[in-house]
Amino acid sequence: MNLNKEQQEILNGSRGPILAKYMKWLTDWGTVMGAERLIKVNNTHALLPVPNLLAEGASENTMNEYVNNLREALSQPTDKKCFCSVHATFVSRYSVPNVKENTPEQVEIQRELSAMASNSGFIPTFTCAPYLVGNVPIKGEICAWTESSAVVYANSIFGARTTRHGTESAIAASLLGWVPEFGVLINENRKGTLLIEVTANLDDPTDFGALGYFAGKKAGLGIPVFNGVKHLSQEDAKQLCAALASSGGVTMCHVVGITPEANDLEQAFQGNIPKDSVTFDQKALEATYKQLQTNTGDEVDMVSLGCPHASVRELSQFAFLLKGKKIAKDVRLYINTAHGTLENAGVMGFKKIIEDAGGVFITDTCPMNLNMKAKRIVTHGFKQAHYARGISNAEVIIDRIEGCVEAAITGKWNKNTYNGN
Ligand code: F3S
């Protein structure tokens, strides 16, 4: 890789051993990925603290080394010209009833690292959807984001440019202000690789989750191009992008006539429109919903909403559906959101309505980090449904928001609310 004078000096230790180490990581990573140079990054979203579940089963030495590396990194300030935010963590600012958190030592370490991150210049968004709480990149902006669903969103919906980052590379980018140039940071690597003709009637965000789940499997590491989608709300896009990154390793997609690099098919494929296509019709929509239904009964004990983290609009919808109602006695209704969004919802009155009905907010973290135990979970997020089966061993039901809220109120999932058909 070709380094400029400043980069070479940092690698040689001009700004101390910690930055030299991170510069080496960036250049080693870039070399492996075929990058020829480092380019300026303006915006990062880093996963810093240790995920709860990672700590389970790891040796003490491994954990100590991991945590000490993070402490060392967070002793450095972030690059002055780079806007850096922090991904969801493990601990929650709010108490989470009936959830067995990890050891008190782990909780303490998480809190220490979160505080260190804020001191070193990271904006404490603590969310998997940073674009809902202030980290909104513009078209062409070079970013270094962790969180696969947010990466797809940033590339596809904003036209920003980020490869899929891990903790170490996002920290290196945040401290140094550079990233190796490869993958979707380069124009020609942003062209579509798979044409998906959408004929199904998509009129709910969870339907877009189904589309993403279907397409992620077909596209693998490629870039799907959706043709025939008539509209896309922020919540539709959130579900689409999260599902694409769950069933596949997708980094971005195009939605013809809607997303910024796909005015038409020609632009989406950069001139090479494929002859073959895959169709997502009503049958495929129905089959994709069914694929993730693993329930052997309809009694539910947990309803989880807000994957990716709920927007104000979703919180207003939950409040509207829950107003004057009560959650069934044996059901826990968890609503995952960013603490900034919850503050907004508090001012607008939605928080109280939801809490009065018995809903519990989980902020700053991901329910999958909390090792929640349940027999049967209902959720509107395909990503959540995908991971909940593996992590919590629970049976999973996926439904639109209305069906999820109805299940929380009655304690039973009414399959007639299921909207895949
Ligand atoms: Fe966010 Fe967790 Fe879903 S990180 S996207 S709430 S699985």
Residues whose N, C-alpha, C, O or C-beta is under 5 A from the ligand:
A	BS01	F3S	C128 S149 G306 C307 P308 H309 C366 P367 M368 K383 Q384
